[in-house]
Amino acid sequence: MSKIIVTIGPETSTKENLSKILSKTNLFRLNLSHNIPDWHKKTIKKINNLSSNSNILIDIPGIKPRTTNVK
């Protein structure tokens, strides 16, 4: 299977879309800077229920040096 990294968002997180994506890759990416923790938890559970062989990359939120955010 090819190693295409697919970023999952609200539009692609349905069971139907995840199934289609799984036919092409098993490598998923979620960006924790966007959406709420509960959404991410549910999406990870959906991916794992569809395929136990999936790999999920998670971008964790943090300081963004490219902005004026100094906190």
Buried (B, 14 or more C-beta within 10 A) or exposed (E): EEEEEBEBBEEBBEEEEBEEBBEEBBBBBBBEEEBEEEBBEEBBEBBEEBBEEBEBEEEEEEEEEEEEEEE
